Amino acid sequence: MQETMTISEKLDIMTKAFELRDAGDEEGFDRTFKLAPMPAYLAKAAKESIGADFLIDGGWNLSEAEAEFGVDWLGR
């Protein structure tokens, strides 16, 4: 399992993502944005409303959800 990111590390990722978007690099923005862990409560809400496939296929960093709900939470 991935080690928890600090707030500073998360902010660095988000800053880089928005710099890419501002420069017109939407693909870079999307790829970089997904490196920051999705908060567990948002991942749970996305699973319930959109479905697990959205999270699995989307390449989201789900380390915080896995830490809170277990590594098999998407399959349950």
ABEGO torsion letter per residue (X at the ends): XBBBBBAAAAAAAAAAAAAAAAAGBAAAAAAAAAABBBBAAAAAAAAAAAEAAAAAAAGBBAAAAAAAAEAAAAAX
